[in-house]
C-alpha cells in the first residue's frame, strides 16, 4: 500500500506526524521524530522568549488530555543555535517549524528559523487582532509555505481562513486544543492543574473533523493539516477523507506512549485494505465525489441482523424507543422503531445493518 503524500513540492512518506507540544520539546524529542517512521517532524511552538509554564501542567484520562501549557520553555536562541542546526545536519523528513505569536516576534524569528524550515505552522491561540498583519509580516520574511493553525474558539472559522489566505498564507492546520475549561480534582478538593485548562485528545475528534470538513468544502484546493483526536489508523483515514492532506497527533501519544506513532503507521496498510482503498492518494482524489456530494438517506429503514449476531443483547438494552426484544432472534417492533441508527452504530459484532448503511 502506498502511504505517501505529495504536496507543495514536498514528499511525505506517510501522512502522520507529531503536533506541536511537549512531545517535541527539545533536541532529544526532535531527534526521536527525525529517526522514527513518521512522515514529518514538527518543532514545539517557538517564541522569542521561553514560556514560564506553571507546574504541574499536564493531566490525562483514558481519552482526554488536560493542560495549561504554553509555547516552548526554551529561549529561541537555544532552538536557533543548537537544536535546529543539529536536526538539519541529518534531516530525514520534512520539518514543520511552529512559531508564535506577535508581529514583532515574527519579524525577528522568521529570518532566523527560515534556513531550517520546510514549512511554517503559526499558532494563533493567543492572537486576538491584526491577523492579516501577522501573516504579512511572516510572508515578508519567507517564501516557505505558511500554515495558520486554527483555534476552535474562533466562531467565524471560514472567515479566518479567507483572511489569512488573502494575506499570503498557504494552508490551514485545524484544530488547536479546546478551551478554556475547568476540571475538578475531588481528591484534593481543588481545581485540576489551574483555573483555566485546555482539552485535547480523542474527546475533541468530532469538532476537529467538522472544521476540516467544512474548510475543505469551502476551500477545495488549499492544503490542510488535520489535528485533534487522532489515535488510530482509522482516525487517520477519516481525517484524510474529511479533507486533510496530512495529520498530526499528540494527545493520544501522551495517553498511550509515543510508540503509538509507529503502530498507527504499521496499521495503515491494513486499514486501507479494510475500507477498500489502495493508497492515501486515492482517498484524497475521491473525496470530492464521495463525502462532499449531496447525500439523501432514507428515514424509514428498520434494523436488520446478519449471521454475526451472538444475541449479546446490547441493542435491546440501549434502544431509546424500546423497540427491540430478545427471543430466539432479535425482534423489531416496527410500531415503536424510530429509525435512529443507535443500535447499528453500537453493535460490537457489526451484526446490524439497514439504518445507517
N, C-alpha and C positions, 0 to 999 in steps of 0.2 A: 504493500500500500504506500502511495506517495503522500507523505505528510507535509511536503514543502509548501511554502508561500512565497510569492514574489510580489513585492510592492515597492514603488518609488525607487526602482533600480537596485533594491537590496534583496538578498536571498536569505530566507529563514528556513532552516532545516525542518522545523515544525512550528506550529503557531503558538506554543506555550512558553511563557517566561514569567519571572517574578514581577510583583508590583512593588513600587517604591514603599519602603517601610523598614522596620528594624532588621528584617532578614537580609537586607542588602546594605547594611550599615558597616562601613569599614573595609579594609583590604582583605581580611580573611574571608568574609562573606562574599565579596565581589569575586575573589578567586574561585570560590566554590561554584558559583554560577557560570563563570568563564569556562570551567572544566567539566561541568555536568552535561546532561543531554538536552537541556532547554534550548529553544530556538533562538533566544536572545538574552541579553543581560540588561539590568536596569540599576542605576545608582539611586540611593536614597536621596530625597529632595535636598539639594544644596542651596543654602543661602549664604550671604557674606559672613555673618557671624553664626557660630554654632548655637543651637537652641538650648535653653535651660529647661529641661523636662522634669516635672515633678515625679518623684518615685514613691511607691510603685506606680507603673504606668500602663500595664497590660494585664488583663484577666480574661479567662476563657471558659466557655461551656462546651458542650458537645457539638454545637452548631453556630456559635457566635463568639466573636472576639470583641471585648470592650477595651478601649484605650483612651488615654489622654496625652498621647504622644504629639510631638510637633515635627519639625523638619530635622535634618541631621544634627546631632550634637557636636559634630566635628566642624572646626573652622574651615572655611572654604580653602584656605592655604594648604591644609592637610590633603584635601581632595586634589587640588590643582598641582601640587608639588610632589606628592608621594603616591597616593592611591591610583589616580587615573594614569599617570605615566607607567606605573608598574603593570597595570592591566593592558595598556596599549601595546607594550612590548611583545606580548604573546596573546593578542586578542584573537579568539577563536570563533566569534559570532558577533552580530551587530550589537552595538551598545547604545542604549537609550539613557540619556542623562536627564534626570528630573531636577528642576530648578525653581526657585521662587524668591521673593514674592512681589517686591516693589519695583517700579520702573527704574529707579536709580540703581537698585541691586542688579538688574539685568544688564544695564549699560556697563557695569563693572565686570559681571560674571561671564556673560556670554562669550566675549572675545577670548577669555582665558580658558573656557570649557570647550570651545568650538573645535580645537585640534583633536579632541578625544571622542567627540560625539558623532554617531551616525544619524541620530535623531534626537530632538529635544522634546521632553514632556514638561509642560509648565503647569504647576499646581495653582489653582485659583481658589483654594479652600478659604483663604482669608482675604480675598480680593473683593472689595465692596463697590469700587468705582474705577473709572478710567480703563476699562478692559481693552478697548481698542488701542489706547495709547501704550499699554503694556505690550501688546502684540507687535505694534510698530517698532517699539524700542528694541525688541528682540530681533525682529526681521532686519533692522538696520545693521545688525552685528553678526548675522549668519545667513548663509544660503542653504543650510541644512533643513530638513523637514521639521516643522514645529507642530506638535500635538498639544492642544489645550485640554486639560483634564477638568471634566465637568463634575461639580459637586451636586448631590441630589437635592440640596435645599434650594437650588435655582429653579424657580417656578417656570419661567419662560425659557426653557432649555433650548427650544428651536431658535428663539431669538438670540440666545447666547451663541449658538453655532454660527448663525448668519453674521453676527457682529465680528467674531474672531476670524472667520474666513475672509470677510471683506477687508479686514485689517492686515491680512497676509499670512494667517495660519494655514497649515496644510491639512490637518486632520484633528480628530477628537479621541480622547480617552474617556470612557464612560463606564463606571462612575467612581467617585471617591466614597469614603465611608459616610454613613448616615448619622445625622445628629444635628445639634447636640441632644443628649438624652441623660437620663439618670438611672443608675442601678443601685439597688438597696442590698446591703450586707447585713442580714438578720443576726448572724453570729456576733458581730461586733456592734450592733445597734447603730449603724452609720451608713453613709453612702459608700459605694464601692469605687475606689480609686479617687474620684473627685466629683464635685457637684455637676460638672459637665463632662460627659464622655462621648466617644464616637463609636459606632457599632459597625461591624463588618462581618464577613463570613457567609455561610450558606443561607442564613436568615434573610439577607438582602437580595438574593439572586433574582426574584421576580421583578424588583424595582430596577435592577441593573439591566435585565433583559428588555424591559419595557422601554427604557431610554435608548438602548442600542437599536431596537426595532423601529422606534418612531423616528430616530435620527436618520437611519438608513433609508426609511421610506421617504423622508423629506429631502434627503441629500444623497441620491443613489450612487454618486461617483466618488465621494470622498473616502479616504482611508479611515477606518475606525478600529480602535483597540478596545475590546470589551473587558471589563473587570468588575468583580463584585459577586461573590458567592460560588466561584468555581471550585470544585473539589473532586471531580471525576472526569473520565474521558467523555462520558455522555454530556456533562456540562459544557465541555469544550465545543462539542459538535452543535449543541443547542445555541451557543453564542455565535458560532460561525453562521449557522442557518438564519439566526435573527438579524445578522447584518455585520458582525465583526469580521475583520481580516486577521487579526491576531488577538490573543487573550493573555491576561495577566492573572496570577494567583498569589495570594499572600496568606490570608487568614486561615484557610484550610491547612496550610503547612504549619502554621503556628499551633493549630489544634492537634494535628496528627504527626507532625515531623516533616522535615524537608525531603526525606526520601519519597514523599508523595509525588514530587515533580517527575522523578524517573518512572514511577509506577504508572502515572497517567499517560506519559508518552509511550511507554511499552504497551499500554492497553488500547491506545488509539487505533491501531490496525484492526483489532477485533471489533471495536465499536463501529468503525466504518463499515466493516463487513456485515455486522448485525443489522444495521439500518439501511443497507443497500447502496452504500457509496463506495467509490473506488479511490477517492482522493479528497484531500481538503479543498483542492481547487475546484473539484466538481460541485461541492456544496456552494462555494462562492458563486459559481456560474448559474446554478439552477434556482437560487433563492428568489430571483425576480419572477420566475414562472410558478413558484410554489407558494412560499409563505406570504408573498405580497399580493397575491391575486385575491379577488373578492371570493370569499367562501360562504356558501349558503348551506347551513346544516339543517337537517330535518329536526323537528321539535317533538315528534310523536313516536320515536323509536323506543321499544321496550328492550331491556337487557336480555340477552341470550347467553347460554352456557355451553362450553365445549367440554371435551373429554378430560381436560386438565383439572376440572373441579374436583376437589377432595372433600367437599362438604365441611370445610372448616367453620362455616357459619358467620364469618366476619361480615359479609354483605347483609345478612339478616339483622345483625346487631346494630349496624350503623345506618341502615336505611332511614332517612328522615321522615318518610311518609308511612313507614311500617308496611310497605307493600310486598316484602319478601318473607317467606316462611320456609321451614325445613320439613320435608317428608322424605321419600326415597331420593328425590332431587330437590332443587330449589324451586319453589313455586312463586310465580309473579302474579300479584293481584293487579290486573290491568285497570281496575277502577280506582285504585289508590296510587299507582305509579305516577310520578310527576316527571319522568324522563330527565332526571337531573344529571346522571352520569357518575355520581359519587361511588356507587358500588363498583363500577368498571375501573375507575381510577385507583381504587384501594385494594383490589383483589390481588393477594400475594402470589397466586398461581397464574395470573394472566388468563383466567378462565372465563371472563365475562366480556362480551362484545356486543356491538349493535347500537349503543347510545353515543359514545364518543367517536367511534370509528367502525 
